[in-house]
Amino acid sequence: MRKIFHFDSPPAPYVADAAVLCCFDHRIGTAVRKFLKKQGVERADMIIVAGGAKTLASPRNDFEQDFILEQVRMSIRLHQTKRVMVMSHSDCATYGGLAYFKGDQAAEASHHRGELLRAGELLTTNFPEISVEPYFVKFDGIWEVKGAGHLRSAAQGKPAGNADKIA
């Protein structure tokens, strides 16, 4: 092998601040990274797949859901993750985009709220020791899902409060 790029990265094992499940859509990447930084998440185990939370809430097949659950399990086992952030986003092609909702952003947000809560329930059922935080990424900001308090462990408490809430 021949070294073609140099960088310095700490080689020591780490504890992840969170495992983060989100879509691979390039349009949300910068917003997600900035949001994680604002939330104090410096060491994230990123689980980036088409559809993000959809892979847990309404997967196309059992493999998709099992794969994501295994990634979370590995984050917990290898990096002692106690916090999982699950995200979906507006105009996501795996849902048919905003067009699927006939351009109705409120209907889209309502649908994603249900998906995010289902994903959170699945995670807390499989991993009761973790705290799950569901978020909906729009093109004007990131929204915390209302009614998701039951997904947080007592040790984790509430998020830092830098996200708006969606119904």
Secondary structure by P-SEA (a helix, b strand, c coil): ccccbbbbccccbbbbcbbbbbbccccaaaaaaaaaaaaccccccccccccccccccccccaaaaaaaaaaaaaaaaaccccbbbbbcccccccccccccccccaaaaaaaaaaaaaaaaaaaaaacccbbbbbbbbcccbbbbbcccccccccccccccccccccc
